Amino acid sequence: MTLQRVVIVGASHAGIQLAASLRQEGWTGEIIVIGDESALPYQRPPLSKAYLAVKSTLDELAIRSAEFYTKQGIQLLDATVEAIDRSAGHLLLSTGDALPYDKLALCTGARPRRLPTPGADLPGVHYLRTAADVDLIREAAVAARRAVIVGGGYIGLETASSLRALGLEVTVLEATNRVLERVTAPEVSAFFDRIHRSEGVDIRTSALVEALSGDGQVREVVLAGGESIPADLVIVGIGVEPNTELDAAAGLVVDDGVLIDSHARTSDPDIVAAGDCTCQEMARYGRRIRLESVPSAGEQAKVAAATVCGKPKEIAALPWFWSDQYDLKLQIAGLNTGYDEVVLSGDPARDRDFTCFYLRAGVLIAADCINRPRDFMFSKRTITQQLPIDRAELVLAGSA
């Protein structure tokens, strides 16, 4: 009997977890992971943190050792997939070869959203998604003095922290009224604004970028009001877009990500998907959501592997996230969409540790925990219970 083959497109956190989980679930056939980088698959969250700040090497960020892939019989293939032929059950590679599959897993991740302004293609303008991107930024930072970061989200603020560690003057430009406006309460935004300013970062909110200018190299960022901000280096961090072109061209259902069910199956029963490229219906929140989260990618990958092996499991874990900036570790439990009340434990205007609890109709739905790991663990447990909670219990959670 011929052994079956699983092909995983994307050497990401999700892709490597899926490959490992396939073996754990008892898959004895071939496993091929296709990635478009020659390095061993590596962790991406540290890129804007320790790797950019030259506090870790790419080898240290490897998700698994080379020996792991050999021992588990997992083949890593450096190639690009040009098309999926579902009827023939094969992938068309950039080499011109057709690679057959019995089961297919899509873990293609996401790419940075491009800045749609004149001059955005000038040398010196960078995006941060891969190790190669960070290598270019680190090289440019050696000769640079002034860096401008477009975007005051997590990537932008993490990058600001790392560039300050390298000694650069840093300006952060955020188009909305406050940093992290889309994902946190005003109290949390004000806290990170205060911290970054105290570290020497110039934060500009309601700052709309009209153009980038320079003669063969970016030299300044021009705002809508006419102000020009000098820059030797510009980094754009305005969100990401899922890589779903292959999926859509193959006729899979795509809606801000390839659509998967609770078993990580796409609209094709022979194709599963996991990671930043996916969108799923989440009963807990009553809507479709695309999660940009390593823990969620890992959970989806484990379920996808079980599905491929014919074992019924469902995606059920609570979403959680984290961010490292300076000496601060922000841990986020749940999604705060639709909150109607905030309860604070600690003083964000004074302290460097506090928790912002988000409630809806008296029920805890999410929490931002800064340097408070006990609050984070408490929040994860409490959110899953979905029961009304005593606000006094929340205020005292960190000291319990």
LINKAUR-V58382 format. One record per residue. RES is the residue in three letters. PHI is phi in radians with two decimals (999 if undefined). BURIAL is I if it has 16 or more other C-alpha atoms within 10 Angstrom, else O. Layout:
res=RES phi=PHI burial=BURIAL
res=RES phi=PHI burial=BURIAL
This chain:
res=MET phi=999 burial=O
res=THR phi=-1.29 burial=O
res=LEU phi=-1.19 burial=O
res=GLN phi=-1.41 burial=O
res=ARG phi=-2.16 burial=I
res=VAL phi=-1.84 burial=I
res=VAL phi=-1.92 burial=I
res=ILE phi=-1.92 burial=I
res=VAL phi=-1.67 burial=I
res=GLY phi=2.08 burial=I
res=ALA phi=-1.59 burial=I
res=SER phi=-1.73 burial=I
res=HIS phi=-0.94 burial=I
res=ALA phi=-1.12 burial=I
res=GLY phi=-1.08 burial=I
res=ILE phi=-1.27 burial=I
res=GLN phi=-1.11 burial=I
res=LEU phi=-1.10 burial=I
res=ALA phi=-1.09 burial=I
res=ALA phi=-1.10 burial=I
res=SER phi=-1.21 burial=I
res=LEU phi=-1.00 burial=I
res=ARG phi=-1.16 burial=I
res=GLN phi=-1.14 burial=O
res=GLU phi=-1.47 burial=I
res=GLY phi=1.76 burial=O
res=TRP phi=-1.19 burial=I
res=THR phi=-1.87 burial=O
res=GLY phi=-1.42 burial=O
res=GLU phi=-1.25 burial=O
res=ILE phi=-2.30 burial=I
res=ILE phi=-2.12 burial=I
res=VAL phi=-1.89 burial=I
res=ILE phi=-1.77 burial=I
res=GLY phi=-2.33 burial=I
res=ASP phi=-1.86 burial=O
res=GLU phi=-2.19 burial=I
res=SER phi=-1.36 burial=O
res=ALA phi=-1.26 burial=O
res=LEU phi=-1.01 burial=I
res=PRO phi=-0.91 burial=I
res=TYR phi=-2.30 burial=I
res=GLN phi=-1.26 burial=I
res=ARG phi=-1.66 burial=I
res=PRO phi=-0.94 burial=I
res=PRO phi=-1.24 burial=I
res=LEU phi=-1.04 burial=I
res=SER phi=-1.46 burial=I
res=LYS phi=-2.01 burial=I
res=ALA phi=-1.11 burial=I
res=TYR phi=-1.21 burial=I
res=LEU phi=-1.13 burial=I
res=ALA phi=-1.43 burial=I
res=VAL phi=1.03 burial=O
res=LYS phi=-1.86 burial=O
res=SER phi=-2.64 burial=O
res=THR phi=-1.83 burial=O
res=LEU phi=-1.13 burial=O
res=ASP phi=-1.05 burial=O
res=GLU phi=-1.23 burial=O
res=LEU phi=-1.61 burial=I
res=ALA phi=-1.00 burial=O
res=ILE phi=-1.17 burial=I
res=ARG phi=-2.44 burial=I
res=SER phi=-1.36 burial=O
res=ALA phi=-1.05 burial=O
res=GLU phi=-1.12 burial=O
res=PHE phi=-1.05 burial=O
res=TYR phi=-1.12 burial=I
res=THR phi=-1.12 burial=O
res=LYS phi=-1.12 burial=O
res=GLN phi=-1.52 burial=O
res=GLY phi=1.16 burial=I
res=ILE phi=-1.86 burial=I
res=GLN phi=-1.61 burial=O
res=LEU phi=-1.73 burial=I
res=LEU phi=-2.07 burial=I
res=ASP phi=-1.53 burial=O
res=ALA phi=-2.83 burial=I
res=THR phi=-2.10 burial=I
res=VAL phi=-1.54 burial=I
res=GLU phi=-1.61 burial=O
res=ALA phi=-2.84 burial=I
res=ILE phi=-1.96 burial=I
res=ASP phi=-1.83 burial=I
res=ARG phi=-1.18 burial=I
res=SER phi=-1.16 burial=O
res=ALA phi=-1.54 burial=O
res=GLY phi=1.20 burial=O
res=HIS phi=-2.58 burial=I
res=LEU phi=-1.88 burial=I
res=LEU phi=-1.68 burial=I
res=LEU phi=-1.66 burial=I
res=SER phi=-1.12 burial=O
res=THR phi=-1.33 burial=O
res=GLY phi=1.66 burial=O
res=ASP phi=-1.38 burial=O
res=ALA phi=-1.87 burial=I
res=LEU phi=-1.89 burial=O
res=PRO phi=-1.23 burial=I
res=TYR phi=-2.45 burial=I
res=ASP phi=-1.72 burial=I
res=LYS phi=-2.26 burial=I
res=LEU phi=-2.18 burial=I
res=ALA phi=-2.16 burial=I
res=LEU phi=-1.82 burial=I
res=CYS phi=-2.32 burial=I
res=THR phi=-1.50 burial=I
res=GLY phi=1.18 burial=I
res=ALA phi=-2.47 burial=I
res=ARG phi=-2.25 burial=I
res=PRO phi=-1.10 burial=O
res=ARG phi=-1.24 burial=O
res=ARG phi=-1.43 burial=I
res=LEU phi=-1.41 burial=I
res=PRO phi=-1.57 burial=O
res=THR phi=-2.27 burial=O
res=PRO phi=-1.03 burial=O
res=GLY phi=1.53 burial=I
res=ALA phi=-1.20 burial=I
res=ASP phi=-1.72 burial=I
res=LEU phi=-1.17 burial=I
res=PRO phi=-0.99 burial=I
res=GLY phi=1.73 burial=I
res=VAL phi=-1.75 burial=I
res=HIS phi=-2.22 burial=I
res=TYR phi=-2.11 burial=I
res=LEU phi=-2.14 burial=I
res=ARG phi=-2.45 burial=I
res=THR phi=-2.08 burial=I
res=ALA phi=-1.08 burial=I
res=ALA phi=-1.10 burial=O
res=ASP phi=-1.04 burial=O
res=VAL phi=-1.20 burial=I
res=ASP phi=-1.02 burial=I
res=LEU phi=-1.17 burial=O
res=ILE phi=-1.16 burial=I
res=ARG phi=-1.12 burial=I
res=GLU phi=-1.12 burial=O
res=ALA phi=-1.19 burial=I
res=ALA phi=-1.19 burial=I
res=VAL phi=-1.06 burial=O
res=ALA phi=-1.71 burial=O
res=ALA phi=-1.52 burial=I
res=ARG phi=-2.09 burial=I
res=ARG phi=-2.12 burial=I
res=ALA phi=-1.97 burial=I
res=VAL phi=-2.05 burial=I
res=ILE phi=-1.92 burial=I
res=VAL phi=-1.67 burial=I
res=GLY phi=2.11 burial=I
res=GLY phi=-1.87 burial=I
res=GLY phi=-1.59 burial=I
res=TYR phi=-1.08 burial=I
res=ILE phi=-1.09 burial=I
res=GLY phi=-1.08 burial=I
res=LEU phi=-1.28 burial=I
res=GLU phi=-1.11 burial=I
res=THR phi=-1.14 burial=I
res=ALA phi=-1.03 burial=I
res=SER phi=-1.05 burial=I
res=SER phi=-1.17 burial=I
res=LEU phi=-1.21 burial=I
res=ARG phi=-1.14 burial=I
res=ALA phi=-1.11 burial=O
res=LEU phi=-1.54 burial=I
res=GLY phi=1.60 burial=O
res=LEU phi=-1.49 burial=I
res=GLU phi=-1.34 burial=I
res=VAL phi=-2.21 burial=I
res=THR phi=-2.07 burial=I
res=VAL phi=-1.89 burial=I
res=LEU phi=-1.91 burial=I
res=GLU phi=-2.05 burial=I
res=ALA phi=-1.27 burial=I
res=THR phi=-1.54 burial=I
res=ASN phi=-1.34 burial=O
res=ARG phi=-2.73 burial=I
res=VAL phi=-1.16 burial=I
res=LEU phi=1.00 burial=I
res=GLU phi=-1.05 burial=I
res=ARG phi=-1.31 burial=O
res=VAL phi=-2.22 burial=O
res=THR phi=-2.38 burial=I
res=ALA phi=-1.28 burial=I
res=PRO phi=-0.96 burial=O
res=GLU phi=-1.10 burial=O
res=VAL phi=-1.28 burial=I
res=SER phi=-1.02 burial=I
res=ALA phi=-1.10 burial=I
res=PHE phi=-1.09 burial=I
res=PHE phi=-1.21 burial=I
res=ASP phi=-1.05 burial=I
res=ARG phi=-1.07 burial=I
res=ILE phi=-1.09 burial=I
res=HIS phi=-1.17 burial=I
res=ARG phi=-1.12 burial=O
res=SER phi=-1.18 burial=O
res=GLU phi=-1.59 burial=O
res=GLY phi=1.67 burial=O
res=VAL phi=-1.47 burial=I
res=ASP phi=-1.58 burial=I
res=ILE phi=-1.79 burial=I
res=ARG phi=-2.05 burial=I
res=THR phi=-1.77 burial=O
res=SER phi=0.91 burial=O
res=ALA phi=-1.83 burial=I
res=LEU phi=-1.65 burial=I
res=VAL phi=-1.41 burial=I
res=GLU phi=-1.70 burial=I
res=ALA phi=-2.91 burial=I
res=LEU phi=-2.00 burial=I
res=SER phi=-2.37 burial=I
res=GLY phi=2.84 burial=I
res=ASP phi=-1.88 burial=O
res=GLY phi=1.39 burial=O
res=GLN phi=-2.86 burial=I
res=VAL phi=-1.08 burial=I
res=ARG phi=-2.20 burial=I
res=GLU phi=-2.76 burial=I
res=VAL phi=-1.95 burial=I
res=VAL phi=-1.75 burial=I
res=LEU phi=-1.56 burial=I
res=ALA phi=-1.05 burial=O
res=GLY phi=-1.38 burial=O
res=GLY phi=1.80 burial=O
res=GLU phi=-1.21 burial=O
res=SER phi=-1.97 burial=I
res=ILE phi=-1.95 burial=O
res=PRO phi=-1.07 burial=I
res=ALA phi=-2.66 burial=I
res=ASP phi=-1.64 burial=I
res=LEU phi=-2.64 burial=I
res=VAL phi=-2.16 burial=I
res=ILE phi=-2.11 burial=I
res=VAL phi=-1.78 burial=I
res=GLY phi=-2.38 burial=I
res=ILE phi=-2.03 burial=I
res=GLY phi=1.79 burial=O
res=VAL phi=-2.29 burial=O
res=GLU phi=-2.17 burial=O
res=PRO phi=-1.19 burial=I
res=ASN phi=-1.49 burial=I
res=THR phi=-2.20 burial=I
res=GLU phi=-1.06 burial=O
res=LEU phi=-1.04 burial=I
res=ASP phi=-1.11 burial=I
res=ALA phi=-1.11 burial=O
res=ALA phi=-1.12 burial=O
res=ALA phi=-1.49 burial=O
res=GLY phi=1.55 burial=O
res=LEU phi=-1.34 burial=I
res=VAL phi=-1.29 burial=I
res=VAL phi=-2.19 burial=I
res=ASP phi=-2.61 burial=I
res=ASP phi=0.91 burial=I
res=GLY phi=2.18 burial=I
res=VAL phi=-1.23 burial=I
res=LEU phi=-1.32 burial=I
res=ILE phi=-2.16 burial=I
res=ASP phi=-1.64 burial=I
res=SER phi=-1.21 burial=I
res=HIS phi=-1.80 burial=I
res=ALA phi=1.21 burial=I
res=ARG phi=-1.53 burial=I
res=THR phi=-1.48 burial=I
res=SER phi=-1.25 burial=I
res=ASP phi=-1.86 burial=O
res=PRO phi=-1.10 burial=O
res=ASP phi=-1.66 burial=I
res=ILE phi=-2.22 burial=I
res=VAL phi=-1.91 burial=I
res=ALA phi=-2.66 burial=I
res=ALA phi=-2.73 burial=I
res=GLY phi=1.76 burial=I
res=ASP phi=-1.12 burial=I
res=CYS phi=-1.48 burial=I
res=THR phi=-1.81 burial=I
res=CYS phi=-2.31 burial=I
res=GLN phi=-2.39 burial=I
res=GLU phi=-1.36 burial=O
res=MET phi=-2.01 burial=O
res=ALA phi=-1.04 burial=O
res=ARG phi=-1.02 burial=O
res=TYR phi=-1.96 burial=O
res=GLY phi=1.16 burial=O
res=ARG phi=-2.84 burial=O
res=ARG phi=-1.43 burial=O
res=ILE phi=-2.43 burial=I
res=ARG phi=-1.86 burial=I
res=LEU phi=-1.65 burial=I
res=GLU phi=-1.77 burial=I
res=SER phi=-2.66 burial=I
res=VAL phi=-1.07 burial=I
res=PRO phi=-1.03 burial=I
res=SER phi=-1.18 burial=I
res=ALA phi=-1.07 burial=I
res=GLY phi=-1.14 burial=I
res=GLU phi=-1.10 burial=I
res=GLN phi=-1.06 burial=I
res=ALA phi=-1.11 burial=I
res=LYS phi=-1.11 burial=I
res=VAL phi=-1.17 burial=I
res=ALA phi=-1.06 burial=I
res=ALA phi=-1.10 burial=I
res=ALA phi=-1.10 burial=I
res=THR phi=-1.08 burial=I
res=VAL phi=-1.03 burial=I
res=CYS phi=-1.52 burial=I
res=GLY phi=1.33 burial=O
res=LYS phi=-1.99 burial=O
res=PRO phi=-1.26 burial=O
res=LYS phi=-2.34 burial=O
res=GLU phi=-2.21 burial=I
res=ILE phi=-1.29 burial=I
res=ALA phi=-2.40 burial=O
res=ALA phi=-1.14 burial=O
res=LEU phi=-1.21 burial=I
res=PRO phi=-1.10 burial=I
res=TRP phi=-2.59 burial=I
res=PHE phi=-2.53 burial=I
res=TRP phi=-2.67 burial=I
res=SER phi=-2.59 burial=I
res=ASP phi=-1.96 burial=I
res=GLN phi=-2.46 burial=I
res=TYR phi=0.97 burial=I
res=ASP phi=-1.67 burial=O
res=LEU phi=-1.80 burial=I
res=LYS phi=-2.02 burial=I
res=LEU phi=-1.63 burial=I
res=GLN phi=-2.07 burial=I
res=ILE phi=-2.02 burial=I
res=ALA phi=-1.91 burial=I
res=GLY phi=1.33 burial=I
res=LEU phi=-2.06 burial=I
res=ASN phi=-1.57 burial=I
res=THR phi=-0.97 burial=O
res=GLY phi=1.48 burial=O
res=TYR phi=-1.19 burial=I
res=ASP phi=-2.14 burial=O
res=GLU phi=-2.72 burial=O
res=VAL phi=-2.13 burial=I
res=VAL phi=-2.13 burial=I
res=LEU phi=-1.82 burial=I
res=SER phi=-2.04 burial=I
res=GLY phi=1.78 burial=I
res=ASP phi=-2.04 burial=O
res=PRO phi=-1.16 burial=I
res=ALA phi=-1.44 burial=O
res=ARG phi=-2.28 burial=O
res=ASP phi=-1.51 burial=O
res=ARG phi=-1.93 burial=I
res=ASP phi=-2.54 burial=I
res=PHE phi=-2.96 burial=I
res=THR phi=-2.31 burial=I
res=CYS phi=-1.90 burial=I
res=PHE phi=-1.66 burial=I
res=TYR phi=-1.90 burial=I
res=LEU phi=-2.07 burial=I
res=ARG phi=-2.35 burial=I
res=ALA phi=0.94 burial=O
res=GLY phi=1.42 burial=I
res=VAL phi=-1.90 burial=I
res=LEU phi=-1.24 burial=I
res=ILE phi=-2.02 burial=I
res=ALA phi=-2.89 burial=I
res=ALA phi=-2.69 burial=I
res=ASP phi=-1.82 burial=I
res=CYS phi=-2.02 burial=I
res=ILE phi=-1.78 burial=I
res=ASN phi=0.94 burial=I
res=ARG phi=-2.37 burial=I
res=PRO phi=-1.09 burial=O
res=ARG phi=-1.20 burial=O
res=ASP phi=-1.09 burial=I
res=PHE phi=-1.09 burial=I
res=MET phi=-1.14 burial=O
res=PHE phi=-1.02 burial=I
res=SER phi=-1.12 burial=I
res=LYS phi=-1.03 burial=I
res=ARG phi=-1.15 burial=O
res=THR phi=-1.23 burial=I
res=ILE phi=-1.06 burial=I
res=THR phi=-1.16 burial=O
res=GLN phi=-1.32 burial=O
res=GLN phi=0.96 burial=O
res=LEU phi=-2.11 burial=O
res=PRO phi=-1.00 burial=O
res=ILE phi=-2.28 burial=O
res=ASP phi=-1.30 burial=O
res=ARG phi=-1.06 burial=I
res=ALA phi=-1.09 burial=O
res=GLU phi=-1.15 burial=O
res=LEU phi=-1.19 burial=I
res=VAL phi=-1.05 burial=I
res=LEU phi=-1.63 burial=O
res=ALA phi=-0.98 burial=I
res=GLY phi=-1.20 burial=I
res=SER phi=-1.76 burial=O
res=ALA phi=-1.26 burial=O
